[in-house]
Amino acid sequence: MTIEEVNDATIMTIISEIGLEGIRKFDSAKQFTAWLRLAPNNKISGGKVLFETLPILLEI
């Protein structure tokens, strides 16, 4: 599985931000994608999206 536009430079940037062992700082893939700001934080009730936000950036 690949994500379009994610290339070697993108991966190197992520590694430079979190370090080689940095991925272990996250308890789950969901937390990691939220930290990358790839996962929206939608509040859904009754099948309707009440509001959409992107997660805030957190320093690790």
PDB file as gemmi writes it, atoms N, CA and C in Angstrom:
CRYST1    1.000    1.000    1.000  90.00  90.00  90.00 P 1                      
ATOM      1  N   MET A   1       0.845  -1.169   0.000  1.00  0.00           N  
ATOM      2  CA  MET A   1       0.000   0.000   0.000  1.00  0.00           C  
ATOM      3  C   MET A   1       0.895   1.238   0.000  1.00  0.00           C  
ATOM      4  N   THR A   2       0.596   2.173  -0.855  1.00  0.00           N  
ATOM      5  CA  THR A   2       1.366   3.409  -0.919  1.00  0.00           C  
ATOM      6  C   THR A   2       0.429   4.607  -0.919  1.00  0.00           C  
ATOM      7  N   ILE A   3       0.991   5.736  -0.574  1.00  0.00           N  
ATOM      8  CA  ILE A   3       0.247   6.992  -0.604  1.00  0.00           C  
ATOM      9  C   ILE A   3       0.875   7.852  -1.688  1.00  0.00           C  
ATOM     10  N   GLU A   4       0.063   8.345  -2.608  1.00  0.00           N  
ATOM     11  CA  GLU A   4       0.583   9.197  -3.668  1.00  0.00           C  
ATOM     12  C   GLU A   4       1.290  10.404  -3.069  1.00  0.00           C  
ATOM     13  N   GLU A   5       2.324  10.847  -3.744  1.00  0.00           N  
ATOM     14  CA  GLU A   5       3.101  12.027  -3.352  1.00  0.00           C  
ATOM     15  C   GLU A   5       3.969  11.821  -2.113  1.00  0.00           C  
ATOM     16  N   VAL A   6       3.976  10.632  -1.537  1.00  0.00           N  
ATOM     17  CA  VAL A   6       4.904  10.349  -0.438  1.00  0.00           C  
ATOM     18  C   VAL A   6       6.127   9.694  -1.067  1.00  0.00           C  
ATOM     19  N   ASN A   7       7.222  10.427  -1.050  1.00  0.00           N  
ATOM     20  CA  ASN A   7       8.441   9.936  -1.683  1.00  0.00           C  
ATOM     21  C   ASN A   7       9.561   9.859  -0.649  1.00  0.00           C  
ATOM     22  N   ASP A   8      10.769   9.605  -1.116  1.00  0.00           N  
ATOM     23  CA  ASP A   8      11.912   9.473  -0.208  1.00  0.00           C  
ATOM     24  C   ASP A   8      12.126  10.732   0.629  1.00  0.00           C  
ATOM     25  N   ALA A   9      11.960  11.900   0.019  1.00  0.00           N  
ATOM     26  CA  ALA A   9      12.157  13.158   0.750  1.00  0.00           C  
ATOM     27  C   ALA A   9      11.132  13.299   1.878  1.00  0.00           C  
ATOM     28  N   THR A  10       9.899  12.882   1.627  1.00  0.00           N  
ATOM     29  CA  THR A  10       8.859  12.945   2.660  1.00  0.00           C  
ATOM     30  C   THR A  10       9.216  12.037   3.828  1.00  0.00           C  
ATOM     31  N   ILE A  11       9.631  10.827   3.522  1.00  0.00           N  
ATOM     32  CA  ILE A  11       9.997   9.867   4.563  1.00  0.00           C  
ATOM     33  C   ILE A  11      11.187  10.368   5.370  1.00  0.00           C  
ATOM     34  N   MET A  12      12.187  10.918   4.697  1.00  0.00           N  
ATOM     35  CA  MET A  12      13.363  11.443   5.395  1.00  0.00           C  
ATOM     36  C   MET A  12      12.988  12.611   6.308  1.00  0.00           C  
ATOM     37  N   THR A  13      12.038  13.433   5.890  1.00  0.00           N  
ATOM     38  CA  THR A  13      11.575  14.543   6.725  1.00  0.00           C  
ATOM     39  C   THR A  13      10.897  14.018   7.981  1.00  0.00           C  
ATOM     40  N   ILE A  14      10.045  13.016   7.833  1.00  0.00           N  
ATOM     41  CA  ILE A  14       9.363  12.432   8.992  1.00  0.00           C  
ATOM     42  C   ILE A  14      10.381  11.819   9.945  1.00  0.00           C  
ATOM     43  N   ILE A  15      11.340  11.077   9.414  1.00  0.00           N  
ATOM     44  CA  ILE A  15      12.366  10.460  10.262  1.00  0.00           C  
ATOM     45  C   ILE A  15      13.191  11.522  10.971  1.00  0.00           C  
ATOM     46  N   SER A  16      13.482  12.624  10.278  1.00  0.00           N  
ATOM     47  CA  SER A  16      14.270  13.682  10.925  1.00  0.00           C  
ATOM     48  C   SER A  16      13.497  14.345  12.058  1.00  0.00           C  
ATOM     49  N   GLU A  17      12.176  14.347  11.981  1.00  0.00           N  
ATOM     50  CA  GLU A  17      11.347  14.943  13.029  1.00  0.00           C  
ATOM     51  C   GLU A  17      11.195  14.031  14.244  1.00  0.00           C  
ATOM     52  N   ILE A  18      11.039  12.733  14.010  1.00  0.00           N  
ATOM     53  CA  ILE A  18      10.759  11.830  15.132  1.00  0.00           C  
ATOM     54  C   ILE A  18      11.937  10.942  15.511  1.00  0.00           C  
ATOM     55  N   GLY A  19      12.952  10.863  14.654  1.00  0.00           N  
ATOM     56  CA  GLY A  19      14.094   9.990  14.924  1.00  0.00           C  
ATOM     57  C   GLY A  19      13.799   8.571  14.469  1.00  0.00           C  
ATOM     58  N   LEU A  20      14.845   7.767  14.386  1.00  0.00           N  
ATOM     59  CA  LEU A  20      14.678   6.390  13.912  1.00  0.00           C  
ATOM     60  C   LEU A  20      13.826   5.552  14.858  1.00  0.00           C  
ATOM     61  N   GLU A  21      13.921   5.797  16.145  1.00  0.00           N  
ATOM     62  CA  GLU A  21      13.134   5.047  17.124  1.00  0.00           C  
ATOM     63  C   GLU A  21      11.878   5.806  17.553  1.00  0.00           C  
ATOM     64  N   GLY A  22      11.635   6.945  16.952  1.00  0.00           N  
ATOM     65  CA  GLY A  22      10.537   7.815  17.360  1.00  0.00           C  
ATOM     66  C   GLY A  22       9.155   7.235  17.186  1.00  0.00           C  
ATOM     67  N   ILE A  23       8.993   6.320  16.234  1.00  0.00           N  
ATOM     68  CA  ILE A  23       7.681   5.736  15.996  1.00  0.00           C  
ATOM     69  C   ILE A  23       7.168   5.020  17.237  1.00  0.00           C  
ATOM     70  N   ARG A  24       8.062   4.580  18.094  1.00  0.00           N  
ATOM     71  CA  ARG A  24       7.660   3.882  19.322  1.00  0.00           C  
ATOM     72  C   ARG A  24       7.063   4.829  20.355  1.00  0.00           C  
ATOM     73  N   LYS A  25       7.162   6.125  20.122  1.00  0.00           N  
ATOM     74  CA  LYS A  25       6.570   7.109  21.034  1.00  0.00           C  
ATOM     75  C   LYS A  25       5.048   7.123  20.920  1.00  0.00           C  
ATOM     76  N   PHE A  26       4.539   6.540  19.856  1.00  0.00           N  
ATOM     77  CA  PHE A  26       3.103   6.534  19.607  1.00  0.00           C  
ATOM     78  C   PHE A  26       2.534   5.171  19.966  1.00  0.00           C  
ATOM     79  N   ASP A  27       1.397   5.173  20.651  1.00  0.00           N  
ATOM     80  CA  ASP A  27       0.770   3.918  21.071  1.00  0.00           C  
ATOM     81  C   ASP A  27       0.075   3.191  19.926  1.00  0.00           C  
ATOM     82  N   SER A  28      -0.299   3.931  18.881  1.00  0.00           N  
ATOM     83  CA  SER A  28      -1.036   3.306  17.788  1.00  0.00           C  
ATOM     84  C   SER A  28      -0.785   4.055  16.484  1.00  0.00           C  
ATOM     85  N   ALA A  29      -1.155   3.410  15.388  1.00  0.00           N  
ATOM     86  CA  ALA A  29      -1.058   4.055  14.079  1.00  0.00           C  
ATOM     87  C   ALA A  29      -1.988   5.260  14.019  1.00  0.00           C  
ATOM     88  N   LYS A  30      -3.120   5.172  14.716  1.00  0.00           N  
ATOM     89  CA  LYS A  30      -4.065   6.286  14.739  1.00  0.00           C  
ATOM     90  C   LYS A  30      -3.423   7.528  15.361  1.00  0.00           C  
ATOM     91  N   GLN A  31      -2.695   7.354  16.452  1.00  0.00           N  
ATOM     92  CA  GLN A  31      -2.009   8.485  17.075  1.00  0.00           C  
ATOM     93  C   GLN A  31      -0.947   9.056  16.143  1.00  0.00           C  
ATOM     94  N   PHE A  32      -0.222   8.181  15.457  1.00  0.00           N  
ATOM     95  CA  PHE A  32       0.825   8.639  14.549  1.00  0.00           C  
ATOM     96  C   PHE A  32       0.240   9.434  13.390  1.00  0.00           C  
ATOM     97  N   THR A  33      -0.831   8.938  12.777  1.00  0.00           N  
ATOM     98  CA  THR A  33      -1.441   9.670  11.666  1.00  0.00           C  
ATOM     99  C   THR A  33      -2.052  10.978  12.135  1.00  0.00           C  
ATOM    100  N   ALA A  34      -2.561  11.010  13.362  1.00  0.00           N  
ATOM    101  CA  ALA A  34      -3.074  12.268  13.910  1.00  0.00           C  
ATOM    102  C   ALA A  34      -1.930  13.261  14.101  1.00  0.00           C  
ATOM    103  N   TRP A  35      -0.780  12.792  14.586  1.00  0.00           N  
ATOM    104  CA  TRP A  35       0.376  13.662  14.769  1.00  0.00           C  
ATOM    105  C   TRP A  35       0.859  14.212  13.430  1.00  0.00           C  
ATOM    106  N   LEU A  36       0.775  13.383  12.385  1.00  0.00           N  
ATOM    107  CA  LEU A  36       1.151  13.825  11.045  1.00  0.00           C  
ATOM    108  C   LEU A  36       0.106  14.759  10.440  1.00  0.00           C  
ATOM    109  N   ARG A  37      -1.024  14.893  11.098  1.00  0.00           N  
ATOM    110  CA  ARG A  37      -2.156  15.696  10.633  1.00  0.00           C  
ATOM    111  C   ARG A  37      -2.768  15.115   9.357  1.00  0.00           C  
ATOM    112  N   LEU A  38      -2.772  13.795   9.272  1.00  0.00           N  
ATOM    113  CA  LEU A  38      -3.383  13.105   8.144  1.00  0.00           C  
ATOM    114  C   LEU A  38      -4.773  12.587   8.486  1.00  0.00           C  
ATOM    115  N   ALA A  39      -5.084  12.514   9.777  1.00  0.00           N  
ATOM    116  CA  ALA A  39      -6.359  11.957  10.216  1.00  0.00           C  
ATOM    117  C   ALA A  39      -7.248  13.065  10.773  1.00  0.00           C  
ATOM    118  N   PRO A  40      -8.368  13.342  10.140  1.00  0.00           N  
ATOM    119  CA  PRO A  40      -9.266  14.360  10.684  1.00  0.00           C  
ATOM    120  C   PRO A  40      -9.942  13.873  11.955  1.00  0.00           C  
ATOM    121  N   ASN A  41     -10.399  14.800  12.757  1.00  0.00           N  
ATOM    122  CA  ASN A  41     -11.095  14.488  14.002  1.00  0.00           C  
ATOM    123  C   ASN A  41     -12.562  14.872  13.829  1.00  0.00           C  
ATOM    124  N   ASN A  42     -13.309  14.013  13.155  1.00  0.00           N  
ATOM    125  CA  ASN A  42     -14.716  14.291  12.887  1.00  0.00           C  
ATOM    126  C   ASN A  42     -15.580  13.807  14.042  1.00  0.00           C  
ATOM    127  N   LYS A  43     -16.502  14.632  14.467  1.00  0.00           N  
ATOM    128  CA  LYS A  43     -17.489  14.228  15.464  1.00  0.00           C  
ATOM    129  C   LYS A  43     -18.758  13.851  14.711  1.00  0.00           C  
ATOM    130  N   ILE A  44     -19.158  12.582  14.834  1.00  0.00           N  
ATOM    131  CA  ILE A  44     -20.292  12.066  14.085  1.00  0.00           C  
ATOM    132  C   ILE A  44     -21.341  11.553  15.059  1.00  0.00           C  
ATOM    133  N   SER A  45     -22.586  11.916  14.800  1.00  0.00           N  
ATOM    134  CA  SER A  45     -23.702  11.435  15.611  1.00  0.00           C  
ATOM    135  C   SER A  45     -24.869  11.138  14.683  1.00  0.00           C  
ATOM    136  N   GLY A  46     -25.418   9.958  14.801  1.00  0.00           N  
ATOM    137  CA  GLY A  46     -26.549   9.587  13.965  1.00  0.00           C  
ATOM    138  C   GLY A  46     -26.217   9.583  12.484  1.00  0.00           C  
ATOM    139  N   GLY A  47     -24.965   9.324  12.155  1.00  0.00           N  
ATOM    140  CA  GLY A  47     -24.554   9.290  10.763  1.00  0.00           C  
ATOM    141  C   GLY A  47     -24.265  10.652  10.159  1.00  0.00           C  
ATOM    142  N   LYS A  48     -24.433  11.724  10.945  1.00  0.00           N  
ATOM    143  CA  LYS A  48     -24.171  13.073  10.449  1.00  0.00           C  
ATOM    144  C   LYS A  48     -22.885  13.608  11.064  1.00  0.00           C  
ATOM    145  N   VAL A  49     -22.097  14.282  10.244  1.00  0.00           N  
ATOM    146  CA  VAL A  49     -20.882  14.918  10.738  1.00  0.00           C  
ATOM    147  C   VAL A  49     -21.282  16.225  11.410  1.00  0.00           C  
ATOM    148  N   LEU A  50     -21.033  16.317  12.725  1.00  0.00           N  
ATOM    149  CA  LEU A  50     -21.394  17.518  13.469  1.00  0.00           C  
ATOM    150  C   LEU A  50     -20.371  18.625  13.254  1.00  0.00           C  
ATOM    151  N   PHE A  51     -19.112  18.271  13.290  1.00  0.00           N  
ATOM    152  CA  PHE A  51     -18.051  19.213  12.932  1.00  0.00           C  
ATOM    153  C   PHE A  51     -16.781  18.453  12.615  1.00  0.00           C  
ATOM    154  N   GLU A  52     -15.932  19.122  11.853  1.00  0.00           N  
ATOM    155  CA  GLU A  52     -14.677  18.519  11.420  1.00  0.00           C  
ATOM    156  C   GLU A  52     -13.529  19.402  11.875  1.00  0.00           C  
ATOM    157  N   THR A  53     -12.498  18.789  12.406  1.00  0.00           N  
ATOM    158  CA  THR A  53     -11.291  19.526  12.756  1.00  0.00           C  
ATOM    159  C   THR A  53     -10.085  18.659  12.447  1.00  0.00           C  
ATOM    160  N   LEU A  54      -8.957  19.312  12.307  1.00  0.00           N  
ATOM    161  CA  LEU A  54      -7.700  18.583  12.242  1.00  0.00           C  
ATOM    162  C   LEU A  54      -7.115  18.592  13.633  1.00  0.00           C  
ATOM    163  N   PRO A  55      -6.433  17.529  14.019  1.00  0.00           N  
ATOM    164  CA  PRO A  55      -5.847  17.495  15.359  1.00  0.00           C  
ATOM    165  C   PRO A  55      -4.786  18.577  15.515  1.00  0.00           C  
ATOM    166  N   ILE A  56      -4.631  19.062  16.741  1.00  0.00           N  
ATOM    167  CA  ILE A  56      -3.615  20.073  17.004  1.00  0.00           C  
ATOM    168  C   ILE A  56      -2.241  19.430  16.978  1.00  0.00           C  
ATOM    169  N   LEU A  57      -1.249  20.209  16.636  1.00  0.00           N  
ATOM    170  CA  LEU A  57       0.118  19.691  16.631  1.00  0.00           C  
ATOM    171  C   LEU A  57       0.627  19.581  18.051  1.00  0.00           C  
ATOM    172  N   LEU A  58       1.217  18.462  18.364  1.00  0.00           N  
ATOM    173  CA  LEU A  58       1.790  18.244  19.684  1.00  0.00           C  
ATOM    174  C   LEU A  58       3.283  18.028  19.551  1.00  0.00           C  
ATOM    175  N   GLU A  59       4.029  18.619  20.431  1.00  0.00           N  
ATOM    176  CA  GLU A  59       5.466  18.377  20.452  1.00  0.00           C  
ATOM    177  C   GLU A  59       5.713  17.017  21.090  1.00  0.00           C  
ATOM    178  N   ILE A  60       6.625  16.250  20.503  1.00  0.00           N  
ATOM    179  CA  ILE A  60       6.959  14.954  21.100  1.00  0.00           C  
ATOM    180  C   ILE A  60       8.367  14.988  21.627  1.00  0.00           C  
TER     181      ILE A  60                                                      
END                                                                             
